[in-house]
Each structure stands twice: as C-alpha cells, then as structure tokens.
Amino acid sequence: MTKSLFTNTIDIAAPIDTVQHWLTQPTALPRWNPDVSQVTPLDSQTWDLTRTKTALNQQEQLVLTTTPDSVTYTSTGGRLAYQLEFTLSTTPTGTLVQEKLTPQSSFPGLALMAPVAKQAFHHNLQLLQQLCLTA
C-alpha cells in the first residue's frame, strides 16, 4: 500500500534546524504527542513506543531516517505499519512542515478512521509548534 492516507501542513515560526531537532529526538515525543507514554531506545535509529490510551498501535517500533529537508518515522510491530514523513521547507516566517501518513499495510476500516486520525495528528503538530517556540 503506497497511497498516503492524509497530509497535514503547519507553519512554525522557528528555524528549520529547531524543528528538525525536535523531530529527530524520539525521546521527546511525549512532549508533543501526549498519547505516547514511553519511548525506549533499542539502538541509535530504533525506538520502542508505548501508548497508555487505547490506540491502533498500542506498542510499535519506530525507525528514524533523515535528510536535510525531511524526517521520516517508519513504524512496525503494531496492528498498522506506516510511514510518517515530515517535509521541511524554509519560509519567510520560519518553517513549513508538511506531514504525510502512508500506511505500509492494510487495516479494515482505515479509510473511515482517516478524518479522526488526520485531526489528531494535526493537533500533535500544533503541540510540536508550541514546543519549537517555547523550548
């Protein structure tokens, strides 16, 4: 499955390196994704994530990859394997972040959950925005 489920965009009034810093620190995920309760490093590029609230992926493994203008989380080990790509570009006011969720496996009813998931992920982007501006 290679078609993206949704895309979110947010403009963060912070330099691109600040935004990329927070995106490349999985142990900081609970600061901007409140559903993630525990992040355990497995090696230099892989983390085990645990959520306390009921979620599609209660537990999953996250692999982090980066380029100069993107950060990608690849999730496996949960009920839904997915790739979450953050594309970063400089704007006159800071950094434009485009977030794209692409399922890597099928899951019954996923299309019906897409609007709720899109809203939840956008809320997390707003929390990332606050973190970039205050931390």
C-alpha positions as a Markdown table, in Angstrom:
| # | Residue | x | y | z |
|---|---|---|---|---|
| 1 | Met | 0.0 | 0.0 | 0.0 |
| 2 | Thr | 1.7 | 3.2 | -1.1 |
| 3 | Lys | -1.1 | 5.8 | -1.2 |
| 4 | Ser | -1.0 | 8.4 | 1.6 |
| 5 | Leu | -3.9 | 8.4 | 4.0 |
| 6 | Phe | -3.7 | 12.1 | 4.7 |
| 7 | Thr | -1.5 | 15.2 | 4.7 |
| 8 | Asn | -1.3 | 18.0 | 7.3 |
| 9 | Thr | 0.6 | 21.3 | 7.0 |
| 10 | Ile | 1.6 | 23.8 | 9.6 |
| 11 | Asp | 3.8 | 26.9 | 9.6 |
| 12 | Ile | 6.1 | 27.1 | 12.6 |
| 13 | Ala | 7.8 | 30.4 | 13.4 |
| 14 | Ala | 11.1 | 28.8 | 14.2 |
| 15 | Pro | 14.2 | 27.9 | 12.1 |
| 16 | Ile | 14.3 | 24.7 | 10.2 |
| 17 | Asp | 17.1 | 23.3 | 12.4 |
| 18 | Thr | 15.0 | 23.8 | 15.5 |
| 19 | Val | 12.0 | 21.9 | 14.0 |
| 20 | Gln | 14.3 | 19.2 | 12.8 |
| 21 | His | 15.9 | 18.9 | 16.2 |
| 22 | Trp | 12.6 | 18.1 | 17.9 |
| 23 | Leu | 11.5 | 15.7 | 15.2 |
| 24 | Thr | 14.8 | 13.8 | 15.4 |
| 25 | Gln | 14.5 | 13.3 | 19.2 |
| 26 | Pro | 12.1 | 10.4 | 19.6 |
| 27 | Thr | 12.5 | 10.5 | 23.4 |
| 28 | Ala | 10.9 | 14.0 | 23.2 |
| 29 | Leu | 7.8 | 12.5 | 21.5 |
| 30 | Pro | 5.7 | 12.6 | 24.7 |
| 31 | Arg | 6.2 | 16.3 | 24.9 |
| 32 | Trp | 4.3 | 16.8 | 21.6 |
| 33 | Asn | 2.4 | 13.6 | 21.2 |
| 34 | Pro | 0.5 | 13.1 | 24.5 |
| 35 | Asp | -0.7 | 9.6 | 23.6 |
| 36 | Val | 2.9 | 8.3 | 23.7 |
| 37 | Ser | 3.7 | 7.4 | 27.3 |
| 38 | Gln | 7.1 | 5.7 | 27.0 |
| 39 | Val | 9.9 | 5.8 | 24.5 |
| 40 | Thr | 12.7 | 3.2 | 24.9 |
| 41 | Pro | 15.8 | 3.3 | 22.6 |
| 42 | Leu | 16.6 | 0.0 | 21.1 |
| 43 | Asp | 19.6 | 1.3 | 19.1 |
| 44 | Ser | 20.8 | 4.6 | 17.5 |
| 45 | Gln | 17.9 | 4.6 | 15.0 |
| 46 | Thr | 15.2 | 2.4 | 16.5 |
| 47 | Trp | 12.8 | 3.1 | 19.4 |
| 48 | Asp | 10.0 | 1.2 | 21.1 |
| 49 | Leu | 6.9 | 3.3 | 21.6 |
| 50 | Thr | 4.2 | 2.6 | 24.1 |
| 51 | Arg | 0.8 | 4.4 | 24.5 |
| 52 | Thr | -1.3 | 4.4 | 27.6 |
| 53 | Lys | -4.5 | 5.3 | 25.8 |
| 54 | Thr | -6.3 | 2.9 | 23.5 |
| 55 | Ala | -4.8 | 3.3 | 20.1 |
| 56 | Leu | -4.5 | 1.4 | 16.8 |
| 57 | Asn | -0.8 | 0.8 | 17.7 |
| 58 | Gln | -0.6 | 0.4 | 21.5 |
| 59 | Gln | 3.0 | -0.6 | 21.0 |
| 60 | Glu | 5.2 | -0.2 | 18.0 |
| 61 | Gln | 8.8 | 0.1 | 16.9 |
| 62 | Leu | 9.9 | 3.4 | 15.2 |
| 63 | Val | 12.8 | 3.7 | 12.9 |
| 64 | Leu | 14.0 | 7.2 | 12.2 |
| 65 | Thr | 15.6 | 8.4 | 8.9 |
| 66 | Thr | 16.6 | 11.9 | 8.0 |
| 67 | Thr | 17.6 | 14.0 | 5.0 |
| 68 | Pro | 18.5 | 17.7 | 5.1 |
| 69 | Asp | 14.8 | 18.6 | 4.4 |
| 70 | Ser | 12.8 | 15.7 | 5.9 |
| 71 | Val | 12.4 | 13.4 | 8.8 |
| 72 | Thr | 10.7 | 10.0 | 8.4 |
| 73 | Tyr | 9.3 | 7.7 | 11.1 |
| 74 | Thr | 8.7 | 4.2 | 9.9 |
| 75 | Ser | 6.5 | 2.2 | 12.3 |
| 76 | Thr | 6.4 | -1.6 | 12.5 |
| 77 | Gly | 5.3 | -4.1 | 15.2 |
| 78 | Gly | 1.8 | -2.6 | 15.7 |
| 79 | Arg | -1.5 | -3.5 | 14.1 |
| 80 | Leu | -0.8 | -1.0 | 11.3 |
| 81 | Ala | 2.7 | -0.5 | 9.7 |
| 82 | Tyr | 3.0 | 3.0 | 8.4 |
| 83 | Gln | 5.4 | 5.7 | 7.3 |
| 84 | Leu | 5.1 | 9.3 | 8.7 |
| 85 | Glu | 7.1 | 11.7 | 6.7 |
| 86 | Phe | 7.8 | 15.3 | 7.7 |
| 87 | Thr | 9.0 | 17.5 | 4.8 |
| 88 | Leu | 10.5 | 20.8 | 6.0 |
| 89 | Ser | 11.0 | 24.0 | 4.0 |
| 90 | Thr | 12.1 | 27.5 | 4.9 |
| 91 | Thr | 9.5 | 30.2 | 4.6 |
| 92 | Pro | 9.8 | 34.0 | 5.3 |
| 93 | Thr | 8.1 | 33.3 | 8.7 |
| 94 | Gly | 10.0 | 30.2 | 9.7 |
| 95 | Thr | 9.5 | 26.6 | 8.7 |
| 96 | Leu | 6.7 | 25.0 | 6.7 |
| 97 | Val | 6.1 | 21.4 | 7.9 |
| 98 | Gln | 4.2 | 19.0 | 5.7 |
| 99 | Glu | 3.3 | 15.7 | 7.4 |
| 100 | Lys | 2.2 | 12.8 | 5.3 |
| 101 | Leu | 1.0 | 9.4 | 6.7 |
| 102 | Thr | 1.3 | 6.5 | 4.3 |
| 103 | Pro | 0.1 | 3.1 | 5.5 |
| 104 | Gln | 2.5 | 0.2 | 4.7 |
| 105 | Ser | -0.1 | -2.4 | 5.4 |
| 106 | Ser | -3.9 | -2.7 | 5.1 |
| 107 | Phe | -6.3 | -2.4 | 8.0 |
| 108 | Pro | -10.1 | -2.9 | 7.8 |
| 109 | Gly | -11.9 | 0.4 | 8.2 |
| 110 | Leu | -8.7 | 2.5 | 7.8 |
| 111 | Ala | -10.4 | 4.9 | 5.3 |
| 112 | Leu | -13.2 | 5.5 | 7.8 |
| 113 | Met | -10.7 | 6.4 | 10.6 |
| 114 | Ala | -8.7 | 8.8 | 8.3 |
| 115 | Pro | -10.6 | 12.0 | 9.3 |
| 116 | Val | -10.2 | 11.4 | 13.0 |
| 117 | Ala | -6.5 | 10.4 | 12.6 |
| 118 | Lys | -5.8 | 13.5 | 10.5 |
| 119 | Gln | -7.3 | 15.7 | 13.2 |
| 120 | Ala | -5.3 | 14.0 | 16.0 |
| 121 | Phe | -2.1 | 14.2 | 14.0 |
| 122 | His | -2.7 | 17.9 | 13.3 |
| 123 | His | -3.2 | 18.5 | 17.0 |
| 124 | Asn | 0.2 | 16.9 | 17.6 |
| 125 | Leu | 1.7 | 19.2 | 15.0 |
| 126 | Gln | 0.3 | 22.2 | 16.9 |
| 127 | Leu | 1.9 | 20.8 | 20.1 |
| 128 | Leu | 5.2 | 20.5 | 18.2 |
| 129 | Gln | 4.8 | 24.1 | 17.1 |
| 130 | Gln | 4.4 | 25.2 | 20.7 |
| 131 | Leu | 7.4 | 23.1 | 21.7 |
| 132 | Cys | 9.6 | 24.7 | 19.0 |
| 133 | Leu | 8.5 | 28.2 | 20.1 |
| 134 | Thr | 9.0 | 27.7 | 23.9 |
| 135 | Ala | 11.7 | 25.2 | 24.5 |
